[in-house]
Amino acid sequence: MADELAETLQQQLERYGITRFDEVALRQALEQHTTTYTLIKLAEWPARRWKCHYRLMMKDSMYDAQSVPEAYAMGLLALLEAVVEDQDRH
């Protein structure tokens, strides 16, 4: 299935208690951790050039992905890792 997440990405999210990997569940989890983001479906030529179909922009970061769930998962993972890093500093 094209929208299925890579097993390594699923395992990384499971460390943070994320166990549902469908598009809606990942979007809802992402929205719990950020107030704004932009998801763009790339046109044909940029998709070929950048070898991805979706781009998630959030704060000052961009995440290129092959599917919507993958884009949400990548952004969510980055946010969760940032929270843990921030907690470790304090």
Stockholm file with secondary structure:
# STOCKHOLM 1.0

chainA/1-90         MADELAETLQQQLERYGITRFDEVALRQALEQHTTTYTLIKLAEWPARRWKCHYRLMMKDSMYDAQSVPEAYAMGLLALLEAVVEDQDRH
#=GR chainA/1-90 SS CTTCCCHHHHHHHHTTTCCCCSHHHHHHHHHHHCSCCEEEECCHHHHHHHTCSEEEEETTEEEEESSHHHHHHHHHHHHHHHHHHHHHHC
#=GC SS_cons        CTTCCCHHHHHHHHTTTCCCCSHHHHHHHHHHHCSCCEEEECCHHHHHHHTCSEEEEETTEEEEESSHHHHHHHHHHHHHHHHHHHHHHC
//
